[in-house]
Amino acid sequence: MTRSDLIQILADRNPHLYIKDIKVIVNCFFDSITEALNRGDRVELRGFGTFSVKQRAPRSARNPKTGEAVQVGDKFHPFFKTGKELKIQLNLSTESDADADPAS
């Protein structure tokens, strides 16, 4: 699903809202998550999951073209951990698909 798909789904479910307003809401939502992660905060969406930032230590790597050793500095990467309810929903849908498919 892309951002535009999400906006279209929200527009279909909320015909009383203008698409331009939905775009502002969706962009504000993602911008708020990004800003919180930039500050080093954790973002928890109950039932969905948690976004956080993890720091990777500096390391030595190889340039794939030349094979030369290169030092890579420390980096920050976003990390997402699924929530319990999301895991349950995913496993329920997988189990119901397996029950419906006699070939498996």
C-alpha positions as CSV (number, residue, x, y, z in Angstrom):
1,M,0.0,0.0,0.0
2,T,1.3,3.4,-0.9
3,R,0.5,6.8,0.7
4,S,-1.8,7.6,-2.1
5,D,-3.6,4.3,-1.7
6,L,-4.1,5.1,2.0
7,I,-5.4,8.6,1.2
8,Q,-7.9,7.1,-1.3
9,I,-9.1,4.5,1.2
10,L,-9.6,7.2,3.8
11,A,-11.5,9.3,1.3
12,D,-13.7,6.4,0.3
13,R,-14.6,5.7,4.0
14,N,-15.1,9.4,4.8
15,P,-16.9,11.0,1.9
16,H,-17.7,14.1,4.0
17,L,-14.0,15.0,4.0
18,Y,-12.1,16.6,1.1
19,I,-9.2,14.7,-0.3
20,K,-6.9,17.7,0.2
21,D,-7.8,17.7,3.9
22,I,-7.1,13.9,4.1
23,K,-3.7,14.5,2.5
24,V,-2.9,17.1,5.2
25,I,-3.9,14.7,7.9
26,V,-1.9,11.8,6.6
27,N,1.2,14.0,6.0
28,C,0.9,15.5,9.5
29,F,0.7,11.9,10.9
30,F,3.8,10.7,9.2
31,D,5.6,14.0,9.8
32,S,4.8,13.7,13.5
33,I,6.3,10.2,13.7
34,T,9.4,11.4,11.8
35,E,9.9,14.3,14.1
36,A,9.5,12.1,17.2
37,L,12.1,9.6,15.9
38,N,14.5,12.5,15.1
39,R,14.3,13.6,18.7
40,G,15.1,10.0,19.8
41,D,11.6,9.4,21.1
42,R,9.7,6.1,20.7
43,V,6.3,6.1,19.0
44,E,3.8,3.6,20.2
45,L,0.6,2.9,18.4
46,R,-1.3,0.5,20.6
47,G,-2.5,-2.6,18.8
48,F,-0.3,-1.8,15.8
49,G,3.3,-1.5,16.9
50,T,6.2,0.6,18.1
51,F,8.6,2.7,16.1
52,S,12.0,3.5,17.5
53,V,15.5,4.4,16.5
54,K,18.5,2.0,16.8
55,Q,22.1,3.1,16.5
56,R,24.5,0.9,14.6
57,A,28.1,1.0,15.7
58,P,30.9,2.1,13.3
59,R,32.3,-0.8,11.3
60,S,34.7,-1.7,8.6
61,A,33.2,-2.7,5.2
62,R,34.4,-3.4,1.7
63,N,33.8,-1.5,-1.5
64,P,32.2,-4.1,-3.7
65,K,33.7,-2.6,-6.9
66,T,37.3,-2.4,-5.7
67,G,37.4,-4.7,-2.7
68,E,39.1,-1.9,-0.7
69,A,38.3,-1.7,3.0
70,V,36.2,1.3,4.0
71,Q,35.3,2.6,7.4
72,V,31.6,3.2,7.9
73,G,30.6,5.5,10.7
74,D,27.8,5.0,13.2
75,K,24.3,5.3,11.8
76,F,20.8,5.6,13.1
77,H,18.1,3.3,11.6
78,P,14.4,3.3,12.2
79,F,13.1,0.1,13.8
80,F,9.5,-1.2,13.9
81,K,8.2,-3.9,16.3
82,T,4.7,-5.2,15.7
83,G,2.2,-5.1,18.4
84,K,0.5,-8.1,19.9
85,E,-2.9,-7.4,18.3
86,L,-1.4,-7.0,14.8
87,K,0.4,-10.3,15.2
88,I,-2.8,-12.0,16.2
89,Q,-4.7,-10.5,13.3
90,L,-2.1,-11.6,10.8
91,N,-2.0,-15.1,12.2
92,L,-5.8,-15.4,12.2
93,S,-5.9,-14.3,8.5
94,T,-3.2,-16.8,7.7
95,E,-5.0,-19.6,9.5
96,S,-8.3,-18.9,7.8
97,D,-6.5,-18.9,4.4
98,A,-5.0,-22.3,5.2
99,D,-8.4,-23.6,6.3
100,A,-10.0,-22.4,3.1
101,D,-7.2,-23.9,0.9
102,P,-7.5,-27.7,0.8
103,A,-4.3,-28.1,-1.1
104,S,-2.1,-27.0,1.9
